[in-house]
């Protein structure tokens, strides 16, 4: 009797392991990305004191 129970558990666990896995939840941001200020250029040297 116990062999049948063990065999049943083995079959159920093998069947459960072979099932198609559900895809992981995909993260979708709800807020837009923050606006980044554009990079500015360095001031150009124009003489002795700037």
C-alpha positions in Angstrom: 0.0 0.0 0.0 2.8 2.5 0.9 4.5 1.8 -2.4 1.4 2.9 -4.3 1.3 6.1 -2.2 5.0 6.8 -2.8 4.5 6.1 -6.6 1.5 8.5 -6.6 3.6 11.3 -5.0 6.4 10.7 -7.5 4.0 10.9 -10.4 2.3 14.0 -9.2 5.6 15.7 -8.5 6.9 14.8 -11.9 3.8 16.0 -13.6 4.0 19.3 -11.6 7.6 19.8 -12.6 6.9 19.3 -16.3 4.1 22.0 -16.4 4.8 25.2 -18.4 6.2 27.9 -16.2 4.3 31.1 -15.9 6.2 34.1 -17.3 7.6 36.5 -14.7 5.8 39.7 -14.2 7.2 42.4 -16.4 8.0 45.7 -14.7 6.3 48.6 -16.5 7.1 52.0 -15.0 3.9 54.1 -14.6 5.7 57.5 -14.2 7.7 59.0 -17.1 11.5 59.1 -16.7 12.8 62.3 -15.0 14.0 65.0 -17.5 17.7 65.4 -17.4 19.1 68.8 -18.3 21.3 68.8 -21.3 25.1 68.8 -20.9 26.5 72.3 -21.4 29.8 73.1 -23.0 32.7 74.7 -21.2 33.2 78.4 -21.5 35.6 79.4 -24.2 38.8 81.2 -23.2 38.6 84.7 -24.7 41.5 86.6 -23.1 43.4 87.3 -20.0 40.5 87.8 -17.6 37.8 85.9 -19.4 
